[in-house]
Amino acid sequence: MHALEAEQKETPAVEARQKRILIVDDHPVFRRGIAALLAEQPDLVVCGEAENAPAALEAMRRLNPDVALVDISLPGTNGIELVKSMVAEQPKLGILMLSMHDESLYALRSLRAGAKGYLMKAEAMTSVIAALRKVISGDVYVSPRFSERLVFKAIQSLEGGMGSPVDKLSDRELEVLQLLGKGFGTREIANELHLSIKTIETHRAHIKEKLGFKDAGEMVRFAIDWVAQEQG
């Protein structure tokens, strides 16, 4: 059985107000579930499907969708790299990322790559319509709980020309955050800054509190992303 490369949907003449959606996911059952859900919406129409990055780019060029629903976990080129390619060719294309991964892992990278929204697959069937409409309207969609977190505010503040969220950190706390982002552990940071381990632990606690992280793991992941962004 040959794998699906790309499939154009046969649709009746659609009204101009309908927005065209391209679904990019390597799981046929998931694609069909989303397509069935979208078929119930009078203002949305699925114009095509693709299961990998080359097929998605070909379908985008041929079908001219308004929005692409893109899974992060694709065979070969991953979804984030695909988003960069799609946006490079069609900057006005709205892209909503779908992922099985928690937002704290990939949402910031997805938005930085050019996506306009991030939706976890576990919530897709209940939230995809609202997410699509938000992206279509020109807004950014993330879950309500994630919108309150620093990683999302970081993107908003940078795009809006406002100060960075890390501006609220002291100079020493910023040093600690940067070293965390470079992969240093607490003991290594203490040695690097010639401070006690207890002092570094206190700085870490202050960073976590000031920037609203739910746990140390999220703080470290953000630090790594932040350093990468600063160096980029």
N, C-alpha and C positions, 0 to 999 in steps of 0.2 A: 504494500500500500504506500503510495507516494505521499510525502508530507505536504501539507498545504503551504504554498509559498505566499500567495496573496489572493484574495477573493473579492471581486466586486459584487456588491449586492444589487440585485435587480429591484429597483424601486419604481413606483409610479411617479408621474410628474409631481415634484414637490413644490410647495409654495415657497416663495422667496424668504418668508420668515423662518422657515425651518433651518436649523443649524446642522451641518454635516459632521458626523463623528466617525473617526477612524479608530478601530480597536486593534491594539498591538499586544498580543499575548500568545504564548506558545501552548496554552491549554485550550483545546477546542471547546470543552464543556463550559469553561468559564466564559469564553468569548460569546458562546451562544446564550448563556444566562444573562449576560449584560445586554446583548443585542435584543433579547426578548423584553427586557425591562425598558429599554429605550424605545422599543416599538410602540409602547403604550403612551408615549409622550407626543402630543400633537406638534410640539415645537422642535423636536429632535428627530434626526434620521441617521441610521448607520449607513455610511456610504461605502465602507469597505473594511476588510480585516487583513491582518498580516501576523505571521508567527515569528518573524525574526527581523533583524535590523535592515538587511538589504531589501527585503520585501516591503518593509514599512516605508523606506525612502522612495521606492518605486511607486508605491500606492499613493504616498503624499503628493508626488509630482503629477501623477495621472488623475487623481480624484479631487485634489484641492479641498481638503477638509477644513472646517473651521476650528475643530478641536481634535487632538489625538489623545486617546487613553493609552498610556504606555506602561507596561509592566517592567519593573527594574530587572527582574531575573529572566533574561532572554538567552537563548543559546548563542554562542559566539559573542558578538559585540553586546555589552550590557546596555540596559535602558538609559543610564545616565549619559553614556557616550553617544547613544542614539539621539538623545534630546539635544546635545550640543550640535550634532550634524543637522538635525531638523531645523533648529532655530537659526543656524548659519545660513540655510537656504531660504527659509520662510520665517523671518523675525516676528511676523504678526500672528503666527500659528499659536493657538492656546494649547498647552500641554498639561494634562493631569496625570501625575505619576501614580501607579498602583504598586503596592508592595506588601509582601508578607512580613516585612521587617518593621520593627517599632520605629516611630517617627524620629526618635532621638538619634537613631543610627544614620538615616539616609535623607531626611527631609531637607536639612540645610544644604547638602550636596546637590540634591535635586533642584532646589530653588536657585542655587547659584549657577547651575548648568543652564537654566533658562525655563524650567517648568514653572507653571503658574498655580500649581496645587499638588498636594500630596495626600493620598488616601490609602489607608491600610486595607488590604483585601478582606479582612474580617469584617470591615464595616461597609464594604463596597455596595452590597445590595440595599442597604438602608440609606446610604448617604451619597451615592454616585450622582443622582439627579441634581441634588442641591449643589454638589461640588461642581458639576459641569456648568450649571447656570451661573455660578459665581465666576468661573473662569471665562465664560462667554461674555459676561458683563465687564470684564477687564480687571476684576479683583483677584486676589490670591486666596486660595482655599487651603486651610489646614484644619485639623480638628479643633474644637473649642478649647480643649485642655492644652493643646500644643501652642495655640496662639498666645497663651499667657507666659510661655517659657522664653528664656533668653535667646535661644538659637533662632527663633522666628523674629523676635524683636531686633536681633542683630541685622538680619536682612532688611527689615523695614527701615531701620534707622540709616543704614548705609545708602539705600536707594533713595531715601528722602533727603539726603544731604545733612542729616542731623548728626549729633555726636554719637560715638560708639557706646554701646552699653557698658563696655569695660572702663569707660571714663570714671565710673563711680568707685573704681578700685584705687587703693593707695599705690604709690610707686612700687613699694615692696610686694604688695599683693599681685601687681601686674607682672613683676619679675617671676614670682612663683607660678603664675598661670602660664607664662611663656615657657618656663622650664618643664612644667607638666606636659605641655604640648610637644615638647621635644623628646618626650619619653623618659624623663627623669623621675625616679621614685622619691619619696619623702627624705630618705637618708642621703640620697645623691644631691637633692636640692639643698639640704642642710650643709653638706660639704662645700657645694659650689658657692653658697652665699655666706659661708662661715657663721652660720647660726645653729642653734640647737634644734634637734628633731622636734621637741615640744613647741618651739616657736613656729616652725614650719607647719605643724599640725594646726596651730591656732590660725595662721594665715589661710590655710586651706579651708578651715571652717568658716572664716569670714567671707572668703570668695564664694563658697557654696551658698551662704546666707544672702549676701548682697545680690547675687545674680540669679537666685531662685532655682538652683538645681535640686532635684529630688534626691540624688545620691551622688557618691563620689565617682562612680562609673560614668555618669552623665557629664559630670564636670570635666573629667579627663578626656572624654570623647570630644566635648566642645573645645577644650584647649588644643587638641590635635588639629581639629578643623580650623580653629582660629589662627594658629601659627601657619598652617598651610595657606590660608587666605592672605595673611600679612606678607608672606614670602612670595605669593603669586602676583 
